[in-house]
Amino acid sequence: MHLPASPPWTAVIPMRAGSRGLPNKNLLPLAGKPLFWHTLLQAQQAGASQAWITTDIERLELPPALTLPVQVLARPASLATHDTPMLPVLLHLLANTPVAGTLVLLQPTSPLRQSSDIEQALALHQRGEYDLVMTVTHADSGVLKWGQLQGERFVPLGSPEMCFANRQSLPPVVKPNGAVYVFNAEWLRQHQSLATPRSGVVVMPAQRSQDIDNAQDMADCEAWLSSASNPTHS
């Protein structure tokens, strides 16, 4: 599929030193190189003009083959806890760097994304119909039969009719996989939130939507990358 050339864009790569499930996971080797290198190289292949890493890690070694300009923003400890949301991390970056224009948030814990996923998300965002474009993967439609509790009241997640529908008749459901988020720096500065009803999506297959949180996740990604069925395997 031929995609139109995108305007200059900045890759934003957030990474913490700590992790409850897998300490120092962003620096651990995956398929022969540190986990975060995969994301840097994907950004370069997809045509990023520069990358900003926001991190509390004091020293980073970059890939020898990397030609992409990379700058590092030291992240304060208060923004590097296990429960720190992504929004304040991004706002800290915007407040302390000159980044502007199109930003692409790429989390190192999604190493199975491909440069084509980034390119498709950029192309969709470039059309101007969406404030934010993110990658998603298909999920179980059965969640539409679920609901929330408000005291003793059941509040359906979907329409009340879906609670009693056959699973086969439910509409498709997708969920964000955390691999790619595209938005404009000025929009985020003004909006102060990533939440918007104008969100577009690019669907990624489930097998490439792995998010690394523990050692088993890392092993699963290693197996996929080494598999002969992997289209990027060489």
C-alpha positions in Angstrom: 0.0 0.0 0.0 1.4 3.4 -1.0 1.1 6.0 1.6 1.5 9.8 1.1 4.6 11.4 2.5 4.0 12.7 6.0 5.2 16.1 7.3 8.2 16.2 9.7 7.3 14.5 12.9 8.8 13.8 16.3 8.9 10.4 18.0 8.2 10.6 21.8 9.6 7.6 23.7 8.7 7.4 27.4 10.7 5.0 29.5 11.2 4.5 33.3 14.0 2.8 35.1 11.6 0.9 37.4 9.0 -1.7 36.7 7.1 -3.9 39.1 6.6 -6.8 36.7 10.1 -6.7 35.1 12.8 -4.4 36.6 14.7 -2.3 34.1 12.7 -4.0 31.3 13.4 -1.1 28.8 17.1 -1.9 28.9 16.8 -5.7 28.9 17.9 -7.6 25.7 15.2 -8.6 23.2 16.4 -10.5 20.1 19.9 -9.3 20.6 19.4 -5.6 21.4 18.0 -3.6 24.3 14.2 -3.4 24.3 14.0 0.4 23.6 16.3 0.1 20.6 13.5 -1.6 18.7 11.3 1.5 19.1 14.1 3.9 18.1 14.9 1.9 15.0 11.2 1.6 14.0 10.9 5.4 14.4 13.9 5.9 12.1 12.6 3.5 9.5 9.2 5.2 9.6 10.8 8.6 8.8 10.9 10.5 12.1 12.8 13.7 11.9 13.9 13.5 15.5 13.2 11.6 18.8 12.8 12.8 22.3 13.2 10.2 25.1 11.6 11.2 28.4 13.2 9.1 31.2 14.6 8.9 34.7 17.3 6.5 33.5 20.6 8.4 33.9 22.6 6.9 31.1 21.4 5.4 27.8 23.4 3.8 25.0 22.0 4.3 21.6 22.1 1.9 18.6 25.3 2.2 16.6 23.4 2.2 13.3 21.0 5.0 14.5 21.1 8.2 12.4 18.0 9.6 13.9 18.7 12.7 16.1 17.8 11.8 19.7 17.5 14.1 22.6 16.8 13.1 26.2 14.7 14.9 28.8 15.4 14.0 32.4 12.1 13.1 34.0 11.6 13.9 37.7 11.0 11.1 40.1 7.5 12.3 40.7 6.7 11.5 37.1 8.4 8.1 37.1 6.3 6.1 39.5 4.5 2.9 38.6 1.1 4.7 38.6 2.1 7.9 36.8 -0.4 8.5 33.9 1.0 9.3 30.5 -0.6 12.7 30.2 1.5 14.5 32.8 4.6 13.0 31.3 3.7 14.4 27.9 2.8 17.8 29.4 6.2 17.9 31.1 7.9 17.2 27.8 5.9 20.0 26.1 6.7 22.5 28.9 10.4 21.8 28.9 11.3 21.3 25.2 10.7 23.1 22.0 8.8 20.2 20.3 6.1 21.2 17.9 4.0 19.9 15.1 3.1 16.2 14.8 4.1 13.9 17.7 4.1 10.2 17.7 4.1 8.5 21.1 5.9 5.1 20.9 6.1 3.1 24.0 9.1 0.7 24.1 7.0 -2.0 25.7 5.3 -2.5 22.3 8.3 -3.8 20.3 6.3 -5.8 17.7 4.9 -2.8 16.0 6.2 -2.2 12.5 7.1 1.0 10.7 4.1 0.5 8.5 1.8 0.7 11.6 3.4 4.1 12.3 3.1 5.2 8.7 -0.6 4.3 8.5 -1.4 6.1 11.7 0.4 9.2 10.4 -1.4 9.1 7.1 -4.8 8.9 8.9 -3.9 11.8 11.2 -2.7 13.8 8.3 -6.2 13.8 6.7 -7.3 16.2 9.4 -10.5 14.4 10.5 -9.1 13.3 13.9 -7.4 15.0 16.9 -5.7 11.7 17.8 -5.0 8.5 16.0 -4.1 5.3 17.9 -3.5 1.7 17.1 -6.0 -0.9 18.4 -6.5 -4.6 18.2 -9.7 -6.7 18.1 -11.2 -7.7 21.5 -14.0 -10.0 22.7 -17.4 -8.5 21.8 -18.8 -10.2 24.8 -17.8 -7.2 26.9 -20.8 -5.4 25.4 -23.0 -7.7 27.6 -21.2 -6.3 30.7 -22.1 -3.3 32.8 -21.1 -1.1 35.7 -22.5 -1.0 39.2 -24.1 2.2 40.6 -25.2 1.0 44.0 -27.7 -1.7 43.2 -28.2 -0.5 39.7 -26.7 -2.2 36.6 -25.6 0.3 34.0 -24.8 -1.5 30.6 -21.5 -0.7 28.9 -23.4 -0.8 25.6 -27.1 -0.6 24.9 -29.4 -2.5 27.3 -30.4 -4.8 24.3 -26.9 -6.0 24.0 -27.0 -7.6 27.4 -29.5 -10.2 26.1 -28.1 -10.6 22.5 -26.4 -13.6 21.2 -22.6 -13.2 21.2 -22.5 -13.8 17.4 -24.8 -10.8 16.8 -22.7 -8.3 18.8 -20.8 -5.6 16.8 -17.0 -5.8 16.6 -15.0 -4.4 19.5 -11.5 -3.1 19.6 -9.2 -1.9 22.4 -6.1 0.4 22.3 -2.9 -1.7 22.3 -0.5 1.1 23.3 1.8 0.8 20.3 1.2 4.1 18.4 -0.5 7.4 19.2 -0.4 10.3 16.8 -1.4 13.9 17.8 -0.4 17.5 17.4 1.8 19.2 20.1 -0.2 22.4 19.9 -3.5 20.6 20.2 -2.3 18.8 23.4 -1.0 22.0 24.9 -4.3 23.7 24.4 -6.5 20.7 25.1 -4.5 19.4 28.1 -6.0 15.9 27.6 -5.6 13.0 25.3 -9.3 12.2 25.6 -11.3 13.3 22.5 -14.4 12.1 20.6 -12.4 12.7 17.4 -10.2 9.6 17.6 -9.2 7.5 14.6 -7.8 4.0 14.7 -5.4 1.7 12.8 -6.0 -2.0 13.6 -3.0 -4.2 14.4 -3.2 -8.0 14.6 -3.4 -9.4 18.1 -0.1 -11.3 17.7 1.8 -8.0 17.2 -0.1 -6.1 20.0 1.9 -7.7 22.8 2.7 -5.3 25.6 5.7 -6.3 27.7 4.9 -6.2 31.5 6.7 -9.3 32.7 9.3 -12.0 31.9 6.7 -14.2 30.1 5.7 -11.3 27.8 9.4 -10.7 27.0 9.7 -14.5 26.2 6.6 -14.4 24.0 8.0 -11.4 22.0 11.4 -13.1 21.6 9.7 -16.2 20.3 7.7 -14.2 17.8 10.7 -12.2 16.5 12.7 -15.4 16.0 9.8 -17.2 14.3 10.2 -18.1 10.6 6.6 -16.9 10.2 7.5 -13.4 11.2 7.3 -11.3 8.1 10.2 -9.0 9.4 12.4 -12.0 10.2 15.6 -12.2 8.3 
